[in-house]
């Protein structure tokens, strides 16, 4: 410590002043401690931001997967409107809700959840009839 103080020119200034070196030492240790604490907080916050971003991405993927499952079910059974609730997938889960807009237009709403993060996809589709057989046709796809 004395070497550092000599390099800074502080030791010669404080020579003969009782308690000055101790005060400077306490001050220096306090500054170093604050810098260390700020660094730890910075790494913690950065990690939380990264984790939250990853959770948003995963929740979106889960919602998209749920929508693909729902669209497959709708293609197999066009009159299907029951939806799904809390289906586990990739460490999270998804739910599907089917809402009827009018006689032939529906909205499939897929919501993905993981670690308190929720993302969703809304697919609007219309049932068109070919040879009296209903076939779903996607009108729009948007993210919530």
Secondary structure, 3 states (H helix, E strand, C coil): CHHHHHHHCHHHHHCCCCCHHHHHHHHHHHHHHHHHHHHHHHHHHHHHHHHHHHHHHHHHHHHHHHHHHHHHHHHHCCCCCCCEEEEEECCEEEEEEEEECCCCEEEEEEEEEECCEEEEEEEEEEEEEECCEEEEEEEEEEEC
